[in-house]
Amino acid sequence: MLTKWFMIIGGFAALALSGGCGKTFFAQNETPLDRNWGRSVEAAKYSQILYPAAQKNLAPVAGFDGEVASRNLKKYKTSFEKEAPEPSYKISFGSVESK
C-alpha cells in the first residue's frame, strides 16, 4: 500500500519536474522581445560611430608621423609609472587646525 503511494507521488513529481523542461503552451508564439533580442546593443554601438565608411579607407592618416606617434605612445605608457602624490587634507576646528 505504501509503495503504491510512493509510486503515485513519484509520478506526479516527475511529471511536474519534466514540465519545467519543455516549452509551455503560453510561450509558443515569438514575442517582440524575442524578435528584437540584442538590437539595443547594436543600435547603441552604431550610434557611436561617426563615419561608418571609414573602415574602407586604408590609406595612412595624413599629418601623423610615425616617430611622433611612437614618442607619444612611450610618454603615455610612462605616465602610469609615476605614483600619484599623497593627498593632503586640512581640517579646521575653530582655532585648532590639523594637517
Summary of the structure (lengths in Angstrom):
residues: 99
radius of gyration: 33.3
end to end distance: 83.9
largest distance: 91.3
contacts: 125
relative contact order: 0.04
helix: 53%
strand: 6%
